[in-house]
Amino acid sequence: MEIGVYTFADVDPEPGGIGPAQRVREVVEEIALADEVGLDVFGVGEHHRADYAASAPAMILAAAAERTSRIRLTSAVSVLSSDDPVRVFQQFATLDLLSGGRAEIMAGRGSFIESFPLFGHDLSDYDELFAEKLDLLLALRSHERVTWSGRHCPALTDQPVHPRPIQDPLPVWVAVGGNPQSVVRAGALGLPLAVAIIGGQPERFAPLVELYREAARRSGHTDLPVSLNTHGFVAETREAAIAQYHPGHAEVMNRIGRERGWPPSTRADFVAQTGLRGAMAVGSPEEVAEKILFQHEIFGHQRSLTQLALGTVAHRDVMRAIELLGTEVAPIVRAEVARRETAPAATG
């Protein structure tokens, strides 16, 4: 089981709040610490809003590549639908070279829509854009010289694309929030799947993951990894974790909720979601490990990524959470998952 962290590089757009210059430097410090304490993956998600600083994740990850030696560096996600797949490939191929072969692309359609008008795309083409650009991205990683044509991107005729990454192929994950068509596409293409779960009971996503695995089996693909990308926080005690994480989480979720017409999120809702059957892993190291292992019983997934820095969560608290995640949570989870994977062979 790979254990990691992801962030959108939240900032406070209000006067006197934490601005982009401070936040992107904090993210690099967080990635360096995650590497130091033995976490496996760190993801930075692309957004084009005043409340996030990571409109160019590859830039932040490249800075982190120079301060790390082992941790895998991924977008979480790259909004491929509104980007240029050639540039995405080149940026992450370059990151792969800088990091010594640790780069990944996590491609998604985007949970926010600001990037579509920003780059001149029509939202009516939302899914078609992603499908076409994913096809081009996969062609770019498979061939040094590319011949390709589509409706939304310029045609390429025997066009060389450089630089080439160290990893062959450069890992590409498909990130989804619950769309069945997207998981079937990922399975049929033989691509790893990242499922974002930010509310409700995780069990309701189990049919989606099974649909993905069935689509993969039908296309001849086996043993494809699955990642769960969730909200969560770890501190010395459950009470401390809730106190440090809830205010920022509530601020972000209610701001987004007002934009989308969701009902207000209350503290009671938040606490309920931190219970064993809720979506968020918030608590002491033992409680967070128990939650991740409970989810593993449901999904049998290979990667767990947690969004720790949400809203106004203090950098010092995020750093401590990363330390606890790496030194206390991850060893518990890895040992138990290893035991589960070897138990059938030992008893057979």
Secondary structure, DSSP 8 states (H G I E B T S, - for coil): -EEEEEE--B---STTS--HHHHHHHHHHHHHHHHHTT--EEEE----STTB--S-HHHHHHHHHTT-SS-EEEES-EEGGGS-HHHHHHHHHHHHHHHTS-EEEEEE--SS-THHHHTT--GGGHHHHHHHHHHHHHHHHH-SEEEE--SSS--EEEEE-----SSSS--EEEEESS-HHHHHHHHHHT--EEEEE-SS-GGGGHHHHHHHHHHHHHTT--S--EEEEEEEEE-SSHHHHHHHHHHHHHHHHHHHHHHHT-----HHHHHHHTSTTSS-EEESHHHHHHHHHHHHHHH--SEEEEE---TT--HHHHHHHHHHIIIIIHHHHHHHHHHHHHHHHHH-
